[in-house]
Structures are given as C-alpha cells and as structure tokens.
Amino acid sequence: MKNRLRSALVCIGLLGLINGSAQSDTTLQKKDRKRDVRFSTTQGVMVLRLSDSTPLHRDNFLRLVKSGYYDSTLFHRVIKNFMIQGGDPNSKQAQPRQPLGNGGPAERIPAEFRSGLFHKRGALAAARDNNPEKASSGSQFYIVHGKTFTDAGLDSTETFRLEGRKIPLPHREVYKTLGGAPHLDQNYTVFGELILGFEVLDAIAATATSRSPDRDRPLTDCRILKADLIKRRK
C-alpha cells in the first residue's frame, strides 16, 4: 500500500511539473537576474539576454529555466522569415504529426509593452492567445526570425497592420537593415533578445514543416535539449 501511495505521489509530482506548477516553487536569487539563458538545441547553442524592464516576464522565464521546464521541449511552430515558437510542455513526448501549441500554465502574465523593445530579428517575445488584455502565455515564447523591409513595406504595415500607429524612425532603420516582424509591435510582449546563435535561429527557421493538422511543426524535431543559466559575457 505504501509503495502504491509513493508511486501515486510521484505521478502527481510529474504531472505538476508538466502542467507548469513546479516553477512556482523555484526560488530566484539576485544573481540569477544578471545571468543569460542558454538553449542547447539539436541544431546548436543559442544564448538569450532578458530585459530588466519587463520584470514579470523576466522572472517567470528564469524560474521556468531553473526548474527544467524547457528541457526536452520542441520548437513546435516554425515559420521562416517570421519566427520560431517553443515552450509547450506537451511537446516533450509528442508523437509525430501531433498538433501542439495548447500546453502550459493556466496563469497568464500581464502585458509589459516597452517602447524600446520591438520585434527586430532575434527578439525574444511571449506568445499569447486572443485575449483583450493581450496578456502572455505562462510558458510559450518565440524568437523572431523576420525579414527586411523597404520604406514602402513599413508604410503599409503602419496603415494596415498597426492601424496607423507610426514605427519610430530608429526602429524603421533596424527593420530595413537587420529585419524583423514590425506588425507584432505593442501587441506581444518582447522581453529579451538573442545575443549568440543566430546561425542556429536560421537553421531552425529553414527546417521543412508540416502542412497537415500539425501545421508549421518541423518534420524533423528541433528540440531544446537543455536550458540553463550562464554567467554573462561582458
């Protein structure tokens, strides 16, 4: 009987981790907020730096990384010249062709839009469902792959995608040279950026994807083998 109870408790604990409750027990230390996040993936290593101006998203992401939440998860939605998306815990043991994208904690994170954080190539941002507050998913994120724009293309984006809101001139220059996804600005919270591993971003973005019910899922798994915190390089 004791063995059965112990086994049941272990199962409950695992389910808690899968459903995103375990990271709430992960304690952040002051030094954690000054560390970068390293993704060791099947395509190579990426390093991300989080923004201190978005503390809710920063701390949530750090707790998830420290708890091992992202280990073995997939980049389950990949669209070349747009973005690569991950963070669904259901992807850890997903079967081929299984649609993904609905997993994660029930709690949302309030939006933290900042004028200086925008969807340039390499931006780290929070995915979300269609909610009026534009609150973020508790775990799912994306990294912008993006494309470069002309002035005419940016003018069109302002008119038809941003409802007339103007893109700041410094941002326009970045979108014309480095590239990005300007139509997402001030609609999804950007909370960091890729600082190393742009070739890995390109490799994942170039992966062939499905057109079946698991639409945009890579046909060959692109997996985060391990996510951890590392000392920042100055």
N, C-alpha and C positions, 0 to 999 in steps of 0.2 A: 504493500500500500504506500509506504514512504517513497519507494522508488518511482511509483506511478505519479505521486504528487510532485516529486522533484522533476520528473520529466515534463509534467504539465507546466510547472513554473518556468522551466527552460523555454518551452514553446511560447509561453506568454511573453517572456522577455524578448525572444526573437521577433515576435510579431510587433512588439512595441518599437523595436529598432526599425523594422521595415516601414511602419506607419509614421515614423518621424518623431516619436515621443522621447526617444533616448537622448537626443541632443539637448533637450531642456535641462538635463541633469549635468551637462558638461560645463565645467567652470572655466571661464576665460581669465587669464592673468593679464596684467597690464602689458607685459612684453609681447603677448600674442597679437595685440593690435598694431604692433610695429613689425610684424613678420609678413612675408609674402606667402602666397599659396602656390604649391607645385602640384601639377597634374602629371603623373607618369602614365601615359596612354599607350595603346597598341601602336600608335603612329609616332611616338616620341614624347618629349617633355615640353610642357608649357608652364610658364610662371606668370601669375597674376598678382597685381597690386591693388588692394582695396582702398576706397576713398574714406577718409575720416569725416567728410562732410555728409555721409549717409550712414550714421552710426547704427541705425536699426538693421539695415541690410548687411552692413559690415559684420556686426556681432553675430547675427543669425548664420551667415555664411561661415564664419570662423568656427562656431560651435558645431555646425554640420561637418566641417572638415575634421575637427578634432575628434569627433565621435566615430569617424569612419563611415559616415553616411554615404559618401560618394564613392567609396571603394567598390569596384566591380560594376558600377553603373555604366550605361551606354550613352553615347551621343545618339539619341533616338530620332532626332529630326534634323536633317541636314539639307540646306538649300544653297547651292553655290551662288556666289555673288550676293548673298543675303546674310545668313547666319548658321551657326551650329548650336543645337539645343540639347541640354542634358539635365540631369537631376531627378529623373523619375526613378524612385526606388523599385518599382515593379520591373524595371529593365534588368535587374541583376541576374535573374534566372529566366528571362523571357525566351520563349520558343521562337524559332524562325517564323517570320511573317506575322507575328503577334503585334497588333496595334498597341502603341504606347502613348503616354503623354498625360494620363489622368491620375498618376500616383503622386503622393506627397502628403505632408501635414495638412490638416484641415484649417489651421490658422493661417490667415493672410498677414502680410506685412504692409503697414500704411505706406503709401507712395512718398518718396523723397526726391522730388524733382529739383535739380540744381542747374542753374543757368550755365555753369561752367562744365557740366558733364553732358556730353552729347554722343550720338551714335556713330562715332568715327570707326574706321577699321580697327578691330581689336578691342572695342569697348565691351565690358562685361555688364550685363543687364539682367534684370529679373523678368522671367516670363509671368504671365497672368492670364486669368480667364476674363470674360467680358463683364466686368463689374463697374458700376458708376463711379466708385471711389478710385478706380484704377489701382487698387491695392494689389500687391505682388504675391505670387505663389510662395509658399513656405520653403520650397527647396529647388524648384526648377529655374534654370538660368539659360542664358545664351551668350555666345561670343560673336560679335559682328564680323562677318567676312566682308560684305559690302562690295560696292563698285564705285568708280569715279564718275563724277557728274560734270556737265557743262553748266554755264550760267543759265542757259535756256531750260535745262532739265531741273535746276534748282528753283527757277521761277515757277515752273509748272508744279513742282512739289508744294511750294508755298500756296499756290492757288487752289489746287485740287486735293491735296492730302493734309495740309496744315490749316485749311480754312482761312487763308490769308495771313497767318502769323509769319513774320519775317524771320529768316535764318540770319543770325548775326554774321557780319562780314568775316570775322576771323574763322568762324565755323565753315562758311562757304569756301574759303580758301583750302581748308583741310579736305572738304568733300570733293573739291576739284583736283586735288593732288594725291592725297592718301586714300580717299574714298570712305564709304560708309553707307548708312541707311537713314537719311535725314527725316524720312516720313515718320519715324518712330519717336522723334524727339518730343519730350514733355508728355509722352503717352505711356512710356515704360521707364521704370527707374534704372538709370545707369549708376552702378556703384563701384566700378573699378575698371581696370584695363589690363590687357595682355602686354607684358614687357619683354618676354622672351618666348620664342617658339612660334613665330609667325609662319615658318615653313610647315609646322605641324598643323596649324589652322588651315593652311592652303591644302595640305594633303587630305585632311578630313573633309573639307568642303568639296574636294574633287571626287570623292567616293561616289560610285554609282548607287542610286537609291531606288526604292520600290515605287511602283505606280498602282499597287494593289491596295487593299484596305489599310495596310500599314504604310500608307503613303509617306514618302520622304524619309523613311527609315533606311539607313545604309544596308545594302545587300550583304556586305561583309562587315561584321561588328566592329565599331570604333569604340573602344572601351577605356574608361578611366580605371587603370589597374590599382592605382593608389593615389590618394590626395593627402598631402601633409603640409605643415607649416615649416618654412625655412627662414633662415636669417637673411635679411635684406642685403643686397649688394649695393654699395654706395657708388 
